[in-house]
Amino acid sequence: MWATEGYHKGGALAPNGQTLAIAHEHGTDLRRVADLTLALTLGEIATDLAFSPDSRFVVGVTRSEQLWRISDGALVATLDQTDRGASLAFTTQQELMIGLEDGTIRVWRVP
């Protein structure tokens, strides 16, 4: 087990069961499930997190929606919105669905 100070805003488990994403007041951490060691720290604080079905990417709602590659923590895409995203989900076809605060749903194909 590990301890962090402050509050946690969200979390998600990768479909392959190997990576845990935790959003907290200082950023977003990716941890290895096997031993809970820190794998990567992503600089942005996310309010919602989701993993792609193939466990290669994690997306977080920050000031915009940001897509990171898990293997190296690289920011792959920033999906700017006119309205802030409220919730995230991936389809089995690697499409990212974002529910916006204005009630609309946007869909993006993830590589």
N, C-alpha and C positions, 0 to 999 in steps of 0.2 A: 504494500500500500504506500501511497505517497500523500503528502500534505501540501496544500497550497493555501496561501492567505487570501482573504477577500471572498468575493462572491463568484459564482459560476453562472454563466448566461445560457449555456446550452451544451449539448453533447451528441455524438453520433458514433455508432460502431460500423466499421467497414463490413460489407457483405461477406468478405473472406474471413472475417473474424480476427484478423491480425493487427488492425490499427484502430485506436480509439481517438477521436477528436474531442477536445474539451475547450470551450470558449470561456474565458474568465476575464476579470477586469483589466488584465495587462496584455492580453493577446489571445491567440489560439494555439494550443499545443496538440501535437500528434504524438501519441504514446503507443509503444509496442504492448499488445495485450498480454503476451507471454510473461513478461516481467514488469510491466508498467513503466519501463524506462522511457525517458524522453527521446523521441526520434527527431522531431523538428519543432521549432517554434515559428509560427506564422505571425507577422507583426500586427495584423489587424484584429480587432475585437469583433467577433461575430455574434449575432443574436439568434441565428438559426444555422444549422449545419446539415449537410447531406453528402453521402458518398455516392460515386457513380457505381452502377451495377458490377463493373469489372474491378472495382476497388483501386483504380488508377488515379482517380481525382477526388478531391473534396471541394465542395463549394460552400461559401459562407455569406450570409447577409451582413454586410458592413454598411458603409455609406452608399455602397452599390453592391452588386453581387460579384464576388470574386471567386475564380476557379483556380485551384492550385494543384499541381502535379505532386503526388505523394512521394514518388521516388527521390525527388531532390528539393521539394518545397517551392519550386519555381511558380511564379504567378503566370498562368497561361492566358487568362482572359479576364477582363473587367466588363461586366454587362451593365452599362449605365442605363438607368431608368429615369423617366420623368416622375414616377411615383415609387416610393420605397417598397421593396419586397417585404412581405410579411411571413411567407412560408415557402419551403423548398421541397421538391421531391423529384426523383429520377424515375423515368419509365424503364422497362427492361430493354428498350431499344436505344439506350444512351441519350435520351432526350431529357433535358432539364426543364421542369415545370416550376414557374415562380408565380405564386399568388401575390398580387399587389394590393396595397391598402385601399385602392379605389375599386376593388372587386374584380378586376380583370385578371386573366391568367395568360402569361407569356410562355412560349415554348422555344427552346434552343436545342439544336443538335450538337452534342459534345463529340469531339474527334475520338 
